[in-house]
Structure formats: C-alpha cells, structure tokens
Amino acid sequence: MKTLLTSTALLICAGMACAQAADNKDWHFNIGAMYEIENVEGYGEDMDGLAEPSVYFNASNGPWRISLAYYQEGPVDYSAGKRGTWFDRPELEVHYQMLESDDFSFGLTGGFRNYGYHYVNEAGKDTANMQRWKVAPDWDVKLTDDLRFSGWLAMYQFVNDLSTTGYSDSRVESETGLN
C-alpha cells in the first residue's frame, strides 16, 4: 500500500508539472508506470520470481534533461503470495549536453539513488538505507558517414549501511561500441 501511495504521489506531481508547463513549448515531458514480473520457475510447485513496479517522470529543455524514478525490486514466492527481501529505489538524474553536433556530442550526467532495503527472514537484518552518487560522461563520435563510436562511463560512490547490504564503496561501469 505504501508503494501505491508513493507511486501515485509521484505521478500526480509529475502530471501537475506537465499541466503547468504545457504553455511553454521549450519543455518536453513524459511520465509512465510499469509493473514487471518474472516467474523464473514457470509453473513449478513454488513459482519463485521477481516483482519490479516502477514509475518515472522525465523533463527536458534544450541541453538539460531531468529524470525522476521510483522502483522496487525483490523476489516473490507467487504460490504463497509472500515477498522476500526487497528494496525501494527512488532516483534523481540530471543530464547536461555540453556539446552537440552531427560529428561529435558530449554530455555529463549526475545522479543520486537511495536504496531502502527491507529484509525478510534474514537473521540480524531488518532494514538498511544506502545511497549511491553517480557521475557519468557520455559521448558520440562520427567516424565515417556509416560508422559512429558512442558510449558512457559511470563512476559510482556508495555510502551508508555497506556492511549490511554487501556493496563495496565504489564501482565503475561502462558501455561503448561502434554503430
């Protein structure tokens, strides 16, 4: 029920922002909701899987893009109707497109994500509240008329309750390639 209230509040706030800015043609918005379920054991006896509801709101104006999202993830025993350990994940990202042309583009994203863990049947664990800070440059380079090199590099810093959640204090991820 708490998830439904939080998700509804986020959608209402996003909808009001869209309505207020409707006269301003510079802003572009989208909002949405998704409920993903994965039944990883098919029609087996205990039918374990994942439940991942999420809502999001994106706004962009010129070189700026702001994204808000609320997401949950965790295992579910569908046959018993019970959840296992799960977490809430509200997130904010701000992206600035520094350079943009047909031949080259470069942008930078900064972000914050909170992980609110809710442990179920795990001895010595009840809840944990961890945060992740993100800095991520992205690029796109035209090599020829038919070939481009693009990607991003994200650097993360994790803080709070790391010994409970099992996360390290930092991580680097990247995707890049030719297209």
C-alpha positions as YAML, in Angstrom:
chain: A
units: angstrom
residues:
- id: 1
  name: MET
  ca: [0.00, 0.00, 0.00]
- id: 2
  name: LYS
  ca: [2.87, 2.35, 0.81]
- id: 3
  name: THR
  ca: [4.29, 1.77, -2.68]
- id: 4
  name: LEU
  ca: [0.96, 2.56, -4.29]
- id: 5
  name: LEU
  ca: [0.68, 5.83, -2.34]
- id: 6
  name: THR
  ca: [4.25, 6.87, -3.15]
- id: 7
  name: SER
  ca: [3.83, 6.00, -6.83]
- id: 8
  name: THR
  ca: [0.51, 7.84, -7.05]
- id: 9
  name: ALA
  ca: [2.00, 10.93, -5.40]
- id: 10
  name: LEU
  ca: [4.91, 10.95, -7.87]
- id: 11
  name: LEU
  ca: [2.56, 10.62, -10.86]
- id: 12
  name: ILE
  ca: [0.29, 13.40, -9.57]
- id: 13
  name: CYS
  ca: [3.24, 15.76, -9.01]
- id: 14
  name: ALA
  ca: [4.61, 14.93, -12.47]
- id: 15
  name: GLY
  ca: [1.18, 15.48, -14.03]
- id: 16
  name: MET
  ca: [0.81, 18.89, -12.36]
- id: 17
  name: ALA
  ca: [4.25, 19.92, -13.61]
- id: 18
  name: CYS
  ca: [3.25, 18.86, -17.13]
- id: 19
  name: ALA
  ca: [-0.01, 20.81, -16.91]
- id: 20
  name: GLN
  ca: [1.69, 23.97, -15.62]
- id: 21
  name: ALA
  ca: [4.36, 23.89, -18.31]
- id: 22
  name: ALA
  ca: [2.00, 22.99, -21.17]
- id: 23
  name: ASP
  ca: [2.10, 26.58, -22.49]
- id: 24
  name: ASN
  ca: [5.90, 26.60, -22.52]
- id: 25
  name: LYS
  ca: [6.91, 24.89, -25.77]
- id: 26
  name: ASP
  ca: [10.55, 24.58, -24.67]
- id: 27
  name: TRP
  ca: [9.85, 21.83, -22.13]
- id: 28
  name: HIS
  ca: [9.17, 18.24, -23.14]
- id: 29
  name: PHE
  ca: [7.77, 15.73, -20.63]
- id: 30
  name: ASN
  ca: [6.92, 12.07, -20.35]
- id: 31
  name: ILE
  ca: [5.59, 10.07, -17.44]
- id: 32
  name: GLY
  ca: [4.87, 6.41, -17.08]
- id: 33
  name: ALA
  ca: [4.47, 3.37, -14.91]
- id: 34
  name: MET
  ca: [5.46, -0.24, -15.37]
- id: 35
  name: TYR
  ca: [4.99, -3.42, -13.37]
- id: 36
  name: GLU
  ca: [7.41, -6.14, -14.38]
- id: 37
  name: ILE
  ca: [7.07, -9.63, -13.00]
- id: 38
  name: GLU
  ca: [9.35, -12.54, -13.70]
- id: 39
  name: ASN
  ca: [8.25, -16.06, -12.87]
- id: 40
  name: VAL
  ca: [11.67, -17.70, -13.08]
- id: 41
  name: GLU
  ca: [10.40, -21.22, -12.31]
- id: 42
  name: GLY
  ca: [7.47, -21.34, -14.75]
- id: 43
  name: TYR
  ca: [4.63, -23.42, -13.39]
- id: 44
  name: GLY
  ca: [6.77, -25.21, -10.79]
- id: 45
  name: GLU
  ca: [5.50, -26.01, -7.35]
- id: 46
  name: ASP
  ca: [6.70, -22.86, -5.55]
- id: 47
  name: MET
  ca: [6.78, -20.48, -8.58]
- id: 48
  name: ASP
  ca: [9.50, -18.11, -7.36]
- id: 49
  name: GLY
  ca: [10.16, -14.92, -9.28]
- id: 50
  name: LEU
  ca: [10.72, -11.17, -9.10]
- id: 51
  name: ALA
  ca: [8.33, -8.25, -8.71]
- id: 52
  name: GLU
  ca: [9.52, -4.87, -10.00]
- id: 53
  name: PRO
  ca: [6.99, -2.00, -10.06]
- id: 54
  name: SER
  ca: [8.27, 1.42, -11.18]
- id: 55
  name: VAL
  ca: [7.09, 4.91, -12.09]
- id: 56
  name: TYR
  ca: [9.09, 7.62, -13.86]
- id: 57
  name: PHE
  ca: [8.98, 11.27, -14.92]
- id: 58
  name: ASN
  ca: [11.33, 12.89, -17.46]
- id: 59
  name: ALA
  ca: [11.60, 16.57, -18.40]
- id: 60
  name: SER
  ca: [13.92, 18.15, -20.95]
- id: 61
  name: ASN
  ca: [14.61, 21.69, -22.08]
- id: 62
  name: GLY
  ca: [17.41, 22.48, -24.52]
- id: 63
  name: PRO
  ca: [20.59, 20.82, -23.28]
- id: 64
  name: TRP
  ca: [19.07, 19.80, -19.90]
- id: 65
  name: ARG
  ca: [17.27, 16.58, -19.00]
- id: 66
  name: ILE
  ca: [15.90, 15.79, -15.52]
- id: 67
  name: SER
  ca: [14.71, 12.29, -14.64]
- id: 68
  name: LEU
  ca: [12.88, 11.08, -11.54]
- id: 69
  name: ALA
  ca: [12.06, 7.43, -10.93]
- id: 70
  name: TYR
  ca: [10.73, 5.21, -8.18]
- id: 71
  name: TYR
  ca: [11.45, 1.49, -8.46]
- id: 72
  name: GLN
  ca: [11.13, -1.63, -6.30]
- id: 73
  name: GLU
  ca: [12.88, -4.94, -6.74]
- id: 74
  name: GLY
  ca: [12.81, -8.21, -4.88]
- id: 75
  name: PRO
  ca: [11.97, -11.90, -5.00]
- id: 76
  name: VAL
  ca: [8.42, -13.20, -4.63]
- id: 77
  name: ASP
  ca: [7.02, -16.62, -3.83]
- id: 78
  name: TYR
  ca: [3.92, -16.40, -6.03]
- id: 79
  name: SER
  ca: [2.36, -19.64, -4.76]
- id: 80
  name: ALA
  ca: [2.45, -18.38, -1.13]
- id: 81
  name: GLY
  ca: [1.82, -14.73, -2.06]
- id: 82
  name: LYS
  ca: [4.82, -13.54, 0.00]
- id: 83
  name: ARG
  ca: [7.77, -11.31, -0.75]
- id: 84
  name: GLY
  ca: [11.35, -11.98, 0.17]
- id: 85
  name: THR
  ca: [13.93, -9.28, 0.92]
- id: 86
  name: TRP
  ca: [13.26, -6.25, -1.30]
- id: 87
  name: PHE
  ca: [14.26, -2.60, -1.70]
- id: 88
  name: ASP
  ca: [12.73, 0.75, -2.65]
- id: 89
  name: ARG
  ca: [14.79, 2.81, -5.06]
- id: 90
  name: PRO
  ca: [13.92, 6.48, -5.65]
- id: 91
  name: GLU
  ca: [16.32, 8.12, -8.10]
- id: 92
  name: LEU
  ca: [17.15, 11.59, -9.48]
- id: 93
  name: GLU
  ca: [19.37, 12.22, -12.51]
- id: 94
  name: VAL
  ca: [20.33, 15.50, -14.18]
- id: 95
  name: HIS
  ca: [21.99, 15.40, -17.61]
- id: 96
  name: TYR
  ca: [23.61, 18.33, -19.43]
- id: 97
  name: GLN
  ca: [24.52, 18.03, -23.12]
- id: 98
  name: MET
  ca: [27.70, 20.14, -23.24]
- id: 99
  name: LEU
  ca: [28.47, 19.76, -26.95]
- id: 100
  name: GLU
  ca: [26.21, 18.55, -29.74]
- id: 101
  name: SER
  ca: [26.78, 18.48, -33.48]
- id: 102
  name: ASP
  ca: [26.41, 15.99, -36.33]
- id: 103
  name: ASP
  ca: [30.05, 14.92, -35.86]
- id: 104
  name: PHE
  ca: [30.51, 14.93, -32.08]
- id: 105
  name: SER
  ca: [28.48, 15.12, -28.89]
- id: 106
  name: PHE
  ca: [29.50, 15.07, -25.24]
- id: 107
  name: GLY
  ca: [27.28, 15.13, -22.17]
- id: 108
  name: LEU
  ca: [27.51, 14.69, -18.41]
- id: 109
  name: THR
  ca: [25.03, 13.08, -16.00]
- id: 110
  name: GLY
  ca: [24.97, 13.48, -12.23]
- id: 111
  name: GLY
  ca: [22.65, 11.44, -10.10]
- id: 112
  name: PHE
  ca: [21.51, 10.23, -6.71]
- id: 113
  name: ARG
  ca: [19.79, 6.94, -5.86]
- id: 114
  name: ASN
  ca: [18.57, 5.75, -2.46]
- id: 115
  name: TYR
  ca: [18.24, 2.04, -1.69]
- id: 116
  name: GLY
  ca: [15.82, 1.33, 1.17]
- id: 117
  name: TYR
  ca: [16.23, -2.38, 1.95]
- id: 118
  name: HIS
  ca: [13.54, -4.39, 3.76]
- id: 119
  name: TYR
  ca: [14.92, -7.73, 4.93]
- id: 120
  name: VAL
  ca: [12.61, -10.71, 5.35]
- id: 121
  name: ASN
  ca: [13.69, -13.76, 7.39]
- id: 122
  name: GLU
  ca: [17.38, -12.80, 7.45]
- id: 123
  name: ALA
  ca: [18.88, -13.13, 10.92]
- id: 124
  name: GLY
  ca: [20.29, -9.89, 12.33]
- id: 125
  name: LYS
  ca: [18.94, -7.76, 9.47]
- id: 126
  name: ASP
  ca: [15.81, -5.60, 9.50]
- id: 127
  name: THR
  ca: [16.31, -2.58, 7.24]
- id: 128
  name: ALA
  ca: [19.21, -0.73, 5.61]
- id: 129
  name: ASN
  ca: [19.38, 2.62, 3.89]
- id: 130
  name: MET
  ca: [22.19, 3.05, 1.35]
- id: 131
  name: GLN
  ca: [22.83, 5.88, -1.12]
- id: 132
  name: ARG
  ca: [24.60, 5.92, -4.50]
- id: 133
  name: TRP
  ca: [26.08, 9.04, -6.10]
- id: 134
  name: LYS
  ca: [26.81, 8.99, -9.83]
- id: 135
  name: VAL
  ca: [28.90, 10.95, -12.33]
- id: 136
  name: ALA
  ca: [28.73, 9.72, -15.94]
- id: 137
  name: PRO
  ca: [30.13, 11.33, -19.08]
- id: 138
  name: ASP
  ca: [28.68, 10.16, -22.42]
- id: 139
  name: TRP
  ca: [29.89, 10.65, -25.99]
- id: 140
  name: ASP
  ca: [29.10, 10.05, -29.64]
- id: 141
  name: VAL
  ca: [31.76, 10.50, -32.36]
- id: 142
  name: LYS
  ca: [31.15, 10.24, -36.11]
- id: 143
  name: LEU
  ca: [33.99, 8.20, -37.64]
- id: 144
  name: THR
  ca: [32.52, 7.92, -41.16]
- id: 145
  name: ASP
  ca: [29.10, 8.52, -42.69]
- id: 146
  name: ASP
  ca: [28.13, 4.94, -41.75]
- id: 147
  name: LEU
  ca: [30.12, 4.42, -38.54]
- id: 148
  name: ARG
  ca: [29.93, 6.05, -35.11]
- id: 149
  name: PHE
  ca: [31.69, 5.43, -31.78]
- id: 150
  name: SER
  ca: [29.49, 6.10, -28.75]
- id: 151
  name: GLY
  ca: [29.16, 5.16, -25.10]
- id: 152
  name: TRP
  ca: [29.16, 6.22, -21.46]
- id: 153
  name: LEU
  ca: [31.33, 5.72, -18.35]
- id: 154
  name: ALA
  ca: [29.62, 5.81, -14.94]
- id: 155
  name: MET
  ca: [31.51, 6.26, -11.68]
- id: 156
  name: TYR
  ca: [29.51, 5.43, -8.55]
- id: 157
  name: GLN
  ca: [30.13, 6.15, -4.88]
- id: 158
  name: PHE
  ca: [28.08, 4.18, -2.32]
- id: 159
  name: VAL
  ca: [27.59, 5.32, 1.30]
- id: 160
  name: ASN
  ca: [25.77, 4.13, 4.46]
- id: 161
  name: ASP
  ca: [24.97, 0.55, 5.58]
- id: 162
  name: LEU
  ca: [27.52, -1.02, 3.19]
- id: 163
  name: SER
  ca: [28.35, -3.83, 5.63]
- id: 164
  name: THR
  ca: [24.65, -4.77, 5.81]
- id: 165
  name: THR
  ca: [23.93, -4.61, 2.06]
- id: 166
  name: GLY
  ca: [27.24, -6.16, 0.98]
- id: 167
  name: TYR
  ca: [28.09, -3.40, -1.50]
- id: 168
  name: SER
  ca: [31.59, -2.03, -2.00]
- id: 169
  name: ASP
  ca: [32.06, 1.72, -1.60]
- id: 170
  name: SER
  ca: [32.62, 2.40, -5.31]
- id: 171
  name: ARG
  ca: [32.06, 0.95, -8.75]
- id: 172
  name: VAL
  ca: [32.76, 1.84, -12.39]
- id: 173
  name: GLU
  ca: [30.54, 0.72, -15.28]
- id: 174
  name: SER
  ca: [30.76, 1.46, -18.98]
- id: 175
  name: GLU
  ca: [29.12, 0.68, -22.30]
- id: 176
  name: THR
  ca: [30.74, 1.61, -25.55]
- id: 177
  name: GLY
  ca: [30.82, 0.42, -29.11]
- id: 178
  name: LEU
  ca: [30.60, 1.05, -32.81]
- id: 179
  name: ASN
  ca: [27.28, 1.51, -34.57]
...
